[in-house]
């Protein structure tokens, strides 16, 4: 008996199924790799904004009637610092995502940009890979400089702006100042160990 050749439609279906399975496997591997890279990048940024922390532990708490995911620098049973995710609104090209490190003395231990869409060659100098402007916040507080100086120099304040790009640094200075004010206002809760915060 003569065997019939496979129909073109069947061949196409088998090929499509093979391609779909290959794409699904590739997507799964890629997704895992991306997640792993993002976790490593976040860990690197956390270390940068809280460089002397013995251990950083994530905490999800309700602060001022809003749920906040942040990190606590745990040293023995006390909290020596916190890292807060902050969104700087009013950037030239949209919102700018930051991590802000603050120690128990309410002094900045570091600030890093995690996400932005600022113009290359102008506003992107907020990124550590493009310049060291973001380092200018380290060791500052609401008393150093004094509150009226928490502005860019163009507005009569302490902080440098970029040539041709004032909007971006202005937005970040405002966001970092507000993060310090938030930390100071809610210090008792933010700097309590997570197991204590959970108690009624």
Buried (B, 14 or more C-beta within 10 A) or exposed (E): EEEEEEEEEEEEEEEEEEEEEEEEEEEEEEEEEEEEEEEEEBEEBBBBBBEEBEEBEEBEBEBEEEEBEBBBBBBEEEBBBBBBBBEBEBBBBEBBBBBBBBBBEBBBBBBBBBEBEBBEEBBBBBBBEBEEBBEBBBEBBBEEBEEEBBBBEEEEBBBBBBEEBBBBBBBBBBBBBBBBBBBEEBBEBBBBBBEEBEEE
